[in-house]
Amino acid sequence: MFTWLLLPFVILVSLLLTGVLRRYALARSIIDIPNARSSHSVPTPRGGGVAIVLSYLLALSLLAFAGFISWSAAWSMLGAGSAIAVLGFLDDHGHIAARWRLLGHFSASIWALCWLGGLPAITLFGFNLEFGWLGHILTVLYLVWLLNLYNFMDGIDGIASIEAICACLSACLLYWLAGFNSLIVVPLVLAASVAGFLYWNFPPARIFMGDAGSGFLGIILGLLSLQAAWVSPNLLWAWLVLLGVFIVDATFTLIRRLVRGDKVYEAHRSHAYQFASRRFGKHLPVTLAVGAINLFWLLPIAACIVLWGLDGAFGLLLAYLPLVALAYKFNAGALEDVEPPVLNQD
């Protein structure tokens, strides 16, 4: 009963807070002004993702006090999530050098790792692998990459929100079907937090998420996947499949730009989803396509891994190969065109 009362409360808090933050951003001129690297053409307030952060962390604290989540898991998310959100909030208000942002990202990830206990044994093509200290290093790199790629992929209206909601609700469905009921509540609350914000961010967006929200979502989703991995290694593979759209597009783009010798820390609009939005002339079709890929391609493969014993590594390859083909088709990481930015109007 507590959980079902909590969910509408979280949605309402996120919804109202986003409206307040929009007024704050307009009053303080915290506006995303379109430029040659933008995927929109209308000046739009940013920083609405703080509503996701505050509503989720409040709910997480209540869940920990009520005993629905262990305090070790709660502290990993409270500490790391707050640090990333504050860093992103400051960057939204004034530029922070990349080296200081990365230092903060690594520090927050190490904090979370200490509370979660690192990376559990992973099943790879039928073999159980213990990574030891190498696992700790890989886990930190995984969290840092996930929070950064989520920032990179938050470039058109609604896409980061739809990705988070689809991944969380899909994971909840798999937890329920597989009997891991104790894991359901936390991703469900995160989906509720994002849903309140999505009302304002759905195309055409009235406010953007900003670095505070996107980085926060990236690291929290990473921590949810690691929390699940301690219950069953197959759940980690399932999360990696469910987040495949963002992981493949961001990674494919980064590798292609690195090979070409680009300065990868500079802003750009060469992700596959950005090329696709310019091709279609709108954000909405691309955002909806991401949701469809999540529900009709990635969720069934994740279900095969969790429910029917499909090897996780093989399932990941099966899920990612068409996504790599899509990234190539839509020129992910290619030299950018000189077209004007896409209107964020539908």
N, C-alpha and C positions, 0 to 999 in steps of 0.2 A: 504493500500500500504506500509506503514511504516513497519508493521509487516513482510510482505513477503519479504521485502528487508533486514530486520534484521536477519532473520533465516539463509540464506546462509552466511552472514557475521559472525554470531556466530559460525557456523560449521567450517568455514575457520580459524577463530582465534583459536578455540580449537584445530583443526588439526595441525596448524603450531606451536602453543605453546607446544603441547605435544612432537613434534619433537625436539624443543629447549630444553625442560626439559630432554629428553632422553640423549642428548649430555651432558647437565649439570651433570646429575646423573653419567654418565660414567666417566666424567672428575673428579668428586669429590668422586668417588668410593662409591656412594650411591646405593649399590647393595644388593638385597635380596639373601643371600647365603642359599641354601637348607640345612635343618637339619632334625632331626627326626620328627619334627612337621610340616614340609612343605608338600604342595601338588604338588610341582614341583621339578625338579632335575637339572635345568639349571640356573645358576646365572643370575639374571635379574634386570635391574635398576628399581627403584621404585620412587614414587613421582609424577607420571604423572597426578594425579588427580588435581593438582594445576591448570592445564589448564582448567579443568571444572569450578573450582572456579572463576578464573579471567574472563573467557569469560562470565559466567553467571552473575556475579556481575556487569560487565560492561554493559551488556544488560539490567539488571534490573534497573540500574541507568538511562539509556536512556528511558526506558519505564515509569519510574516515572516522569522524566522531561517532557515527551510527554503526560502525563496524562492518560496512559493506566493502571496504577495501583496506588492506594492511597499511599501516603507517609508513612502512619502508617504501612501498609503491607510491603512496601519496607524497612523501617528501621528495622522491625522485622527480615527480612531475611538478610539484609546487615550486621547488627550488630552481630546477632547470628552466621550466616554463616561464617563471617570473623574470629570471635573468635575461632570457632571450627576448621577452616582451619589452622589458625596460630598455634594453639595448636598441631594439627596433623602434621604440617610441622616440628615443633620443635622435636616432638617425632620421626618422620622419620629420623631426623639427629642425634638424641641422645636420649636415653631413659628418659622419664619423669615418675616419680612415679605415681602409679595408683590413689592415693588419690588426687594429684594435678590435674590430668586429670579429675577426677570426679568433683572436685570443679569448674573447668572451664566449664564442661558440664552443671552443675546445674546453674551456673551464666549466661551462654549464653541462657539457656532455660527460665530463669526468665526474662531476658531482652526481649526475643521474646514475652513472655506471656504479659508483660506490654504493648507492642505496639499493640498486637492483641486483648486484652481485655479478655483473659481467654477462658474458655470453654462455648459455648452457651448451651441452653437447648437441651437435647437429647431425641429422641423418642425411648423408650425401650418397646417392645411388646405392642405397642399401647398407652403407657403412656408417657406424656411429663414430663421430670425430670429436675429440676433446682438444680445443685449441689453446688452452692455458693462457699465458700472458699475451700470446699473439691474438687470442680471441678478444682480450680487453682493447688492444690497439685497433683491431678491426671494428669493434663495436663503437668506439669513439669516432672513428672515421665515418662509419655508417650514419651515426646521428648527425654529425656535422654536415655531411653531404645531403642528407634528407632535409634538414632545415633550410639549407641554401637552395636546393633544387626547388623546394616549395615556394621560395621567394622568387626564383626565376620564372616559375610557371604561373605565378599570379599576375598575368599580364592582360587578360581580357575579362569582361564582365562575367561574374558568377562562376568562372571555371574552378578556382581554388575551393570555393564553397561546395560546389557539386561533387568534386573529387573527394573531399573529406566526408561529406554526408554519405555518399555511395560506399566508400570504403568502410566506414564505421557501421552502417546498417547491415552491409553484407557480412561483416565479421560477426555482428550480433546474431544474425540468422544462422551462421555456421556454428557458433558457440551453442545456440539453443538446440540445433539438430544433433550435434555431437555430444550433448550432455555436459558442456562446460558452462553451466549456468552462472557460476560465481564471477565469470569474466564479462558478463553481458552489460552490467550497469554502467561501467566507466565509458566505453565507446558510445553507448546510447546517450549519455549525458553530453558528450562532446558533440554528437550530431545535433542535439537539441540547441546547444549554444550557437552552432553555426547556422541552424535554421532561422533563428531570430535575426541574425545579421543578413542572411540571404534575401530577406524581404526587401532590404534596401539596396542590395548589391546585384539583384537579378537584372539582366539586360532589359532596358538601358539603366546602368548603375547610377544611383544618386550619391553613393559614397564608395570609396575604394577601401580595401582591407589595410593596406600599408604594411611595412616591414614588421611592425609589432605583431600583427595577426598572422601573417604568412609564415614567418620564422617560428612562431609559437606552435602553429598547427603542424609544421614539419617535425619538430622535435617531439611533440606529444604523440603523434602517430607512430614515430619511431619507437618511443617508449612503450606504447601499447603493444606493438609487435614483439618487443623483447619480453615484456611481461607475459604475453601468451606463450612465447617460446619455452619458458620455464615450466609451463603446464604440459605442453606437447610440442616437440620440434616441428611437426607438420604445420602447426599454426603460424610459425614464422614464415614458412614457405607460402602459406596462404596469404598472409599480409603483403609479402613481396609481390605476389601475383595481383592482388587487389589494387596496389599502388602502381601498377605497371605503366599506365599511360604517362604519369609524371616522371617516373624513373627513366623510362626509355627515351622520351623526348628530350629531357634535360641532359642525360648522359650522352646520347648520340650527338646532340648539338655541341656539348662541351668538347668531346673528342674531336669532332670535325674542325672546330675552331682552333683547338690546340695544334692539330696537325698542320693547319694552314699558317700558324704563327700569329694568330690574333692575340690581342691583349684581352684575356678572358674576363678580367675584372671590370672591363668597361661595359657600359649599358649597350644593349643591342636589341633587335627585334627579329632574330633569325631562328626562333624555335618553330617547330612544325605547326603548332597551333596558331602562331602569329601569321605565318604564311597562309595558312588555311583561312583565317579570318579576313585577310585582305582579298583572297581569291573569292570568297563568298560575299564580301562586302558588308558583313554583319558579324557580331559576336555570338548571337543567340544560336545559330546552327552548329557552331563549333562546340559551344558549351553543352548543348543537348547531345551532340555526338559523343562527347566524352562520357556523359552519363550512360548513354546506350552501350558503349563499349564495356564500361564497368559492369553493367547489369547482365548483358546478354553474351559476353565473351569471357570476361575475367572471373566473374562470380561462379559460373559453372565449372571452370577449371579448378578454382580454389576449392569448390565443393568436392570435386573428384579427389583432391589431395587429402582433405580432412575426413571425408565420409567413406570413401571407397578405396583408400590406400594407394592412390597414384603416387609414384615417387615424386617428392617435392622438386628436386632439381630438374627432372624431366618435364614436370608440369610447368615449371618456370620457363624453360626453353620453349615449350609449346605455346605458352601465353605470349611470350615476348617476340617471337619471330614475326608474326603479322604486324605487331606494333613497330618493329624495326623497319619493315617494308613500308608502312604508312609514313614513318618519319622520313625515310628516303624519298618517297613519292612527293611529300610536301616540303622537300628541300631543307630539312632541319640542318642548321649550321652552315648553310650556303651563304655566299655573299648576298647582302641585302639588296633589294631593289630600291628604286627611288620613288616609289609610289607614295602619295600622301597617306597619312595615318587613317585608319578605318574609323568611321563614325561610330560612337557608342550609342547610337539611336537605332530603333527598330520600327 
